């Protein structure tokens, strides 16, 4: 694990400062659950907190970056830090047994021991039960930092034994300001919608090969719907996408924000989108194509008044 710097993740500063204060006041629990949407920086926050817990000479509530412990972290081989993450789709009992073994004995650097578990919601039943035994009798001097985007999938008995800390998505303007500071080029507005307020998810999309492709697709679909062009050429492309709900949600927001919809139109389109999102995962093959065609055709009809009034803004 490299030594993470807080200034690279400015939206984490408030959470880190509060957790750091809890630690200084000896009120930080030995088991902490960091939750929030994917791309919010839960793992990065765990690394920042882990570095503080292991640092020999913390300064102003942060790791010093210069002591032996910090240098070991920077080199990626600190003996008192254990990082666990799923191999494949699940986190098995063998990994939790590693955790249990790791907690035994004193820290090699004569300080704390820190265990960070990524994607904690992927623990198998056996793994969760094994972890529960450790949580029931937490070893002295050990801090367990669990990271999850789906806290509801964890056993209630695990949740009840953890101090919980949730990272909330950024407001649209705050996310836009962060992206503008990180990216020199233009930023399409759909990035804000598609990232769900998660800065790391937004940056990943912005830097991916999908950015230009998605930008083009959204512009084409916007035009097809508004000008009632044939849907068939676009159906094949849309069938293969896994983010259809996001695409439709973004387009509905765009039509609404540009005042192209009356109240009744907006309500009807919202209801059809809710139905589509509810059924999307269960629709396969030809039925999926029909479902996409149905909602887009309905939207074209509802948008017809807006198309008939080109001066409307």
N, C-alpha and C positions, 0 to 999 in steps of 0.2 A: 504494500500500500504506500503510495507516494504521500508526501507531506502537502496537504491541501491548504490553500490560502484563502482566507475569508473574503478578501477584496475581489476575488473572482466570482463570488456568489453574493452580491450585495443584498438580495432579497432574504437571505438567510441570517443577516446580521441581528435582527431583533430576536429571533428565536435562539440563536447561539448565545447572545448576551444574557438572556433570561436563564438558559440552562447553565451557563457558566456561573451565574450568580447563585443558582441553587447549589451547585457543586461547592462554591466557596463558603456557602452557609451550611454545608454538610446536610443539605436537604434533597440531594439528588438520589433517587432510588437506585438500587443495584440492578434493576431491570427496567429499561426504558423502551417504550414502543413508539417509534417515529412513523407516522402515517401521513398519507396524502397522495394525490394523483401521480401517475408516472410522469417523470420529468420535472418534479418539484425540487429535487436535490436532497432527498432523504438520506441517501448513502453518503453524499458529500457532507451533510450535517453530522452524520455519525462519525465520519473521519475527522472532522474538525473537533468534535467533542472527545473522540478517542485520543487525539494528539494532546489535548489539554490534560486529560486524565493521566497520560503517561509521562508528560513533561516534568523534568526535574526542577526547572526554574521558570514557571509561568509568569508572564508579565502582562499587566492590565487585563487579566481575565482570558488571555490567550497563550498558546504554546510559544516558547521563546524562539524555536527554530535553530538553536545553537548548542543546546546541551547534548550529552551523549544519546539520550533517549530520542530526541528529535532527529539527530543524525542517523540513528538506526532506522527510524521511520522513513526518512528521506531516501535511504538506501533500499528500503523495501524488505528489511529482514529483522524487524524488532521481535525478540523472542517472547515478549509478553502481550503480543497482539495476535488474535486468531480471527481470520475472515472466513466465514462459511457462506456459500451460495449454492443454489441447485446445480446439479450436474444433469442436464437435460430438463425435464419438466417438473421434477419433484426434488424435495430435500429429504433424504432418507434417514433412517435411524442410525446408520453408521456415522453420519456426519455429526449427529447430536452426541453420540458416544465420544467422538473426538473432542467435542466441546466439554463434556464431563471430565474426560481425562485431563484436558488442558487446565481446568480449574483446580486440580489437585496440586498441593505443594505451594511453596512461596514463589513470588515473582523473581525472575532472574536478575532484573534490574532493581530489585528491592523496593518496588513501588506497587502500583496496581497492575492487574491483568484486565485486558479489554477484549471482549468477543463481539464482533459485528456480524449479524446474520442478515443477508439480503434476501428479499422475496420470502419473508417468513411465512406468508400464507400458503406456500407450496409444500410445507411440511406434511409428510404422510401421517396417518393416525398414530403409528408406532413412534415416529419421531416426536410428534407433539406430546405424547404421553411421557416419553423419556425426558423431554425438556421440562415438563411440568414438575418432575421430581427435583430437578435442579432449582427451579423457581421456588419450590416449597421450602428448601433449605439452602438459600444462597450462600456460597462460600465467601468468607471474609476477603475483602480487597479485590473482588472481581466485579466488573461492570459488564452487563449484557445489554447490547444495543440492537434491538430488532427493527428492521425496516420493512414496511409493507404498503402496498397501494390498495390492499383489500383487507382491512382489519376485520371485516365481518366474517371472513373465512376462518379466522383463528378461533380456537376453542374458548368459550367464555371463561373457563378456569385459568387460561393463560392471560387473557385480557385483564382479569381481576387482580392478577399478581404483578402487573406492570404499571409503571407511571406512564401515562399516555401524553403524547405531544403530536398535535396535528398541524401540518403545513397546509395553509389555505391557498388556492390559486390566486394569482395576481389579478388585480383589476386591469381591464383592457389598456388604459392609458399608461399604467405602471409598466406593463409588459412591453408596450410600444416604445416607451422611453428606454428600457433596458436593451431592446433589440437595436434601436437606433445608435446606442452607444457602442454596440458590439459589431455592427455590420455597416459597412460604408455604402453599399448599394441600396437601390430602392427595395422597399418591403411591401409586398402585396397585403392588402387588408385581410385576406382569408387566413393568413398565418395566425392571426390573433384568435380567430374562431376555431381553427383546427387544432390548436395547441391546448385549448381549454384553460388558458391562464398559466400553463406550465413552461417556465423559461427554457429549460434544457430541451424539452420536446420541440419548442418553437425554433430554437437554434438548430437542432438536428434536421428539421424539415427545411429550414432556410438554406442549409448547406448541402442538402441531398440532391440527387439527380432528379427526384420527383417534383422538385419545386417548380421548374419551368413547365413540366408536363401537366401538373395540376392546375397551374395558372391558365394555361391554354384551354384545358378541358372546361374549367369553370366559365371562362369567357364565351366559349362555344355554346355551352348549355344555356347560359343566360340569354344569348341571342336567339337560340332555337325556341326557347319558351316564350320569350317576349314577342318574337316575330312570327310565331306559329309555323316554323319550318318543320319539315318531316322529321320524325323522331327516329325512324328506323336506322339511319347511319350511325347514331350514337349508342344504340342499345347494346351492341356487342361489347363496346368499350366499358359501359357502365356495369354490365353483368359481371365482369371480372374483378370489380373493385370491392374492397372490404370496408370502405369508408363512405358508403352511399348515404347513410344517415347524416353524416357530417356534411357531405356535399349538399344535400337537400336542405339541411338546417341553415347552412351558410347562404344559399340562394334565397330562401324565404326571408332571412334577416336582411339581405341586400334589397330585395323587392320592397320590403316594409320600410327600411330606412330611407329609400329614395321616394317614398310616398307614392308608390305605384298601386297601393292596395287600399280599398276601403275597409271599414271595420268588419263587415260581413265576409268579404273575400278573405281577409287575414284569418278570421276564425275558422272558416271552412278549410283553408290550406293547412292551418295548424292541426286541425283534427285529422286530416288525411295523412299528415306527416307522423302524427302519434301512432296511427294504425299501422303505417308502413314500418316504423321503427320496432313496434311490438312484434310484427310478424316476420321481419326480415330474416332472422336466423333460421326460421323454419321453412323458408321458401327456397326450393332448389330447381335447377334445370330450367325447363320451358316455363314453369310457373313463375320463376323469378323474373324472366323477361316480360311476361304478361303483367306482373305486379308493377314493375318499373314503368312500363308503357302506360299502365292505367293511371298512376299518380301524375306522371308528366302530362298526359292528355288532359286530365282534370285541371291541372295548373294552367295549361295553355288556355283553356276555356275561361277560367277565372281571371286570367290576365288580359283577356280580350278588350275589356273596357279601357285599360291603361294603354293598350296599343292603339286604340281608336282615338286617344287624346295625346298626340305626340308632344303637345306643349306642356303637359303636366310634369311637374318636377317633384 
